[in-house]
Amino acid sequence: MLVASQKAAAIAFLSGHATAPAEMLVGAPPDSAAALLRARKIRFIFVTGMVERERRAIARVLVGSCRELKFEGSFPPRAALFSTDAAESPAADACAPLRELVRQGLEEWSEEDSK
């Protein structure tokens, strides 16, 4: 099983799973993230980071393919897991959780700008 994450080295060490850097998605066309992940045989995307803007960067890339991804779960306060498996229904797809990660990152960015 291959896992993409911004913290690939730490995830590999802690989980024992092979990892790939999620940053490889940055700059990809907005609706191609799911296809790119599948082409590289990546089954899971672990979105994590100490601050929301770290999570937001990857969430923004993934949101264009959100209907092709499945939300697997959240790990508060700073992580969410998605898979390249097709969601069984719109309620199980990754759209709402990814949009929330993007929104949280925007709020944090605005708060820092106002300081």
Secondary structure, DSSP 8 states (H G I E B T S, - for coil): -EEEETTHHHHHHHH--EEEEGGGGTTS-TT-HHHHHHHTT--EEEEE-SSHHHHHHHHHHHGGGGGGSEEEEEETTTEEEEESS--SSGGGBSHHHHHHHHHHHHHHHHHHHT-
